[in-house]
Amino acid sequence: MNLDTAKFARLGRPKRLWAVAAAHSQVDRLMALHDVIGERYEPGERLIYLGNMIGVGAQVCETVEELLQFRRALLALPGMLADDIVYLRGAQEEMWQKLLQLQFAPNPTEVLTWMLAQGVDATLAGYGGRAREGMGAAREGAIQLTRWTNSLREAMRSMPGHTSLFAALKRAAFTDEPGLLAVSAGLDTSRPLAAQGDSFWWATGRFAEIAGPYETFVRMIRGFDPAGGGVQVGEFTATLDAGCGRGGPLVAGLFEPDGTLADLIEA
């Protein structure tokens, strides 16, 4: 499958695949989950975070720090490669990246208002920003708004590894045939993988309707369900969202190469 490796992560033929659902900045739950995965992880496996790692919860920077620390710990294991750990772009990460480019939006006040209602205010506060200042800058014009977003970029750059992590986000990840496809929240099966666009984090309603293989993939895995339907594992799909950030636990699934769910853990 010929896809842009800057946008998609090809996982090869892993021994097994660990998939972590949306954490929404619940760093204590993420740390507890990492403790379990760390004890059981074996070189040859892959670890993927299914987006929405940040946002909603207040401990955004602490969450990113925990992601980076656990990455370092796993990469210290014999036989581990940097590409064995993958981070997907979810709606929260997408909104944060768009917020950093808010000066290019035709209606920045409306865009910022909408993003704040979706939970990006937690990420904004985590990097020292204030919604009130952003609104004021948006009303004053592009120059002031550029200064405001640049201050947020500088705050993020001051924290080692944060900018690099966000720059490494992938749209989706997949294994070789018989394939597993990991996405953040959605998938439009009427379109080829390369043409999904933002369907991976916004086209959430159609995921539950998938009733067969998609392209070469026999199992589709997602980490966030905005409808809050809970963990659901069907014949061809797996939703791992137990409501972390909304009062529920954080879940990770361990999948065999053929898509079989070998284990489900929560913290």
C-alpha positions in Angstrom: 0.0 0.0 0.0 1.6 3.2 -1.2 0.7 6.0 1.3 2.5 9.1 2.5 4.6 8.0 5.5 4.4 11.6 6.8 0.7 11.1 7.3 0.3 7.3 7.9 2.3 4.9 10.0 3.0 1.5 8.6 3.5 -1.0 11.5 4.7 -3.9 9.5 3.9 -7.4 11.0 4.0 -6.9 14.8 3.9 -9.7 17.2 1.0 -7.9 18.8 -0.5 -4.4 18.9 -1.2 -2.3 22.0 -3.8 0.4 21.3 -4.5 3.1 23.9 -7.8 4.9 23.9 -8.4 8.7 24.3 -6.8 9.8 27.6 -8.0 13.4 27.6 -5.2 14.6 29.8 -6.1 12.2 32.6 -2.4 11.7 33.5 -3.0 9.5 36.6 -4.9 7.0 34.6 -2.3 7.1 31.8 0.5 6.5 34.3 -1.4 3.5 35.8 -2.0 2.1 32.3 1.6 2.5 31.4 2.6 0.6 34.5 0.6 -2.4 33.3 1.8 -2.1 29.7 5.4 -1.6 30.8 5.4 -4.9 32.7 4.0 -6.9 29.8 5.4 -5.2 26.7 7.7 -7.3 24.5 10.0 -6.2 21.7 8.3 -7.0 18.4 5.1 -5.6 19.6 3.8 -2.1 18.7 2.2 0.6 20.8 -0.2 3.1 19.4 -2.0 6.0 21.0 -5.4 6.6 19.3 -5.4 10.4 19.5 -7.2 12.8 21.9 -4.3 12.3 24.3 -4.8 16.0 25.4 -7.7 18.3 25.9 -10.7 18.3 28.3 -8.6 17.6 31.4 -6.4 20.1 33.1 -3.1 18.2 33.1 -2.2 18.6 29.5 1.6 19.2 29.8 1.9 16.5 32.5 0.3 14.1 30.1 2.7 14.9 27.3 5.6 14.5 29.7 4.3 11.1 30.7 4.0 10.1 27.0 7.6 11.2 26.4 8.9 9.5 29.5 7.2 6.2 28.7 8.5 6.3 25.2 12.0 6.7 26.5 11.5 3.7 28.8 10.3 1.5 26.1 13.0 2.5 23.6 15.6 1.4 26.2 14.4 -2.2 25.8 16.6 -4.4 23.5 15.4 -4.6 20.0 13.0 -1.6 20.2 12.8 0.8 17.3 11.6 4.4 17.3 8.8 3.5 14.8 7.4 0.9 17.2 5.6 3.7 19.1 3.0 5.8 17.2 0.8 8.7 18.1 -2.4 9.5 16.2 -3.9 12.9 15.6 -7.3 13.1 17.3 -9.8 16.0 17.4 -8.1 17.6 20.4 -4.7 17.6 18.7 -6.2 18.8 15.5 -7.9 21.7 17.2 -4.6 22.7 19.0 -2.7 22.7 15.7 -5.5 24.8 14.1 -5.5 27.2 17.1 -1.8 27.8 16.6 -2.7 29.0 13.0 -5.8 30.9 14.1 -4.6 34.1 12.4 -5.2 32.4 9.0 -8.9 31.6 9.7 -11.4 33.9 7.9 -13.5 34.1 11.1 -11.1 33.5 14.0 -13.5 34.6 16.8 -16.1 32.1 15.7 -13.5 29.4 15.2 -12.0 30.0 18.7 -15.4 30.1 20.3 -16.3 26.7 18.8 -13.0 25.1 19.7 -13.2 26.3 23.3 -16.6 24.6 23.6 -15.0 21.3 22.4 -12.4 21.2 25.1 -9.3 23.0 23.6 -9.5 25.5 26.5 -7.7 22.9 28.7 -4.8 22.7 26.2 -4.7 26.4 25.8 -4.4 26.9 29.6 -1.8 24.2 29.9 0.5 26.2 27.7 -0.1 29.4 29.5 -2.8 30.9 27.2 -6.1 32.5 28.1 -9.2 32.4 26.1 -10.0 36.0 26.9 -6.7 37.2 25.5 -7.2 35.1 22.4 -10.7 36.6 21.8 -9.3 40.1 22.3 -6.5 39.4 19.8 -8.9 37.9 17.3 -11.0 41.1 17.5 -8.0 43.3 17.0 -6.8 41.7 13.8 -4.3 39.4 12.2 -1.1 41.1 13.6 -2.2 40.9 17.2 -3.5 37.4 16.7 -0.2 36.3 15.2 1.6 37.6 18.3 -0.7 35.7 20.5 -0.3 32.4 18.7 3.4 32.9 18.5 3.5 33.2 22.3 1.7 29.8 22.6 4.3 28.3 20.2 7.1 29.6 22.3 5.5 28.2 25.4 5.3 24.8 23.8 8.9 25.0 22.5 10.1 25.7 26.0 9.1 22.2 27.0 11.5 19.7 25.6 10.0 17.2 23.3 6.5 18.7 23.1 6.8 20.3 19.7 8.4 17.1 18.3 5.6 14.9 19.6 2.9 17.1 18.0 4.9 17.2 14.8 5.1 13.4 14.7 1.3 12.8 14.9 -0.1 10.4 12.2 -3.5 10.4 10.7 -3.9 6.6 10.9 -1.7 3.5 11.4 -1.9 0.0 9.8 -0.3 -3.4 9.8 0.5 -5.6 6.8 -2.1 -8.1 5.6 -4.3 -9.4 7.1 -4.4 -5.8 8.2 -5.4 -3.9 11.3 -6.3 -0.2 10.9 -6.1 2.1 13.8 -7.8 5.5 13.7 -8.8 8.1 16.3 -12.5 8.3 16.0 -13.9 7.7 12.5 -13.6 6.1 9.1 -15.6 6.7 5.9 -15.6 3.3 4.2 -17.0 4.9 1.0 -13.6 6.6 0.4 -10.1 5.1 0.0 -7.7 5.4 2.9 -5.6 8.1 1.3 -8.7 10.3 0.7 -10.1 10.2 4.2 -9.0 13.7 5.1 -10.4 14.7 8.5 -12.8 11.8 8.6 -10.4 10.1 11.0 -11.3 12.5 13.8 -14.7 13.9 12.7 -16.6 11.2 10.7 -17.5 9.3 13.9 -21.1 8.2 13.1 -20.3 5.8 10.3 -17.8 3.7 12.3 -20.4 1.7 14.1 -22.0 0.8 10.8 -19.0 -1.0 9.4 -20.1 -4.5 8.7 -17.2 -6.0 6.8 -13.5 -5.7 5.9 -12.3 -2.3 4.5 -9.7 -2.5 1.8 -7.1 -5.0 3.1 -8.1 -4.5 6.8 -10.0 -7.1 8.8 -10.1 -5.1 12.0 -10.7 -1.3 12.5 -9.8 0.1 15.9 -10.7 3.5 17.3 -10.1 5.2 20.6 -12.9 7.8 20.9 -16.6 7.7 20.5 -18.3 11.1 21.1 -21.6 9.4 21.5 -20.2 7.8 24.7 -21.4 4.3 23.7 -18.6 2.6 25.8 -16.2 -0.2 24.8 -17.6 -2.2 21.9 -15.9 -5.0 20.1 -17.6 -6.4 17.0 -16.5 -8.8 14.3 -14.7 -6.1 12.3 -14.4 -3.0 14.6 -13.3 -2.2 18.1 -14.1 1.0 20.0 -12.0 1.3 23.1 -13.5 4.5 24.6 -14.7 3.9 28.2 -15.2 7.6 28.8 -11.8 8.7 30.1 -12.1 12.4 30.7 -15.8 12.1 31.2 -15.7 10.1 34.4 -14.7 6.7 33.0 -11.5 4.7 33.0 -8.8 4.7 30.4 -8.7 1.5 28.3 -6.0 -0.2 26.2 -6.6 -3.2 23.9 -4.0 -5.9 23.0 -4.6 -7.3 19.6 -3.2 -10.3 17.8 -2.0 -9.9 14.2 -5.3 -11.4 12.9 -7.3 -8.8 14.8 -8.3 -11.0 17.7 -8.6 -9.0 20.9 -6.2 -10.8 23.3 -6.8 -8.6 26.3 -8.5 -5.5 27.5 -7.0 -3.5 30.4 -8.2 -0.4 32.1 -7.0 2.1 34.7 
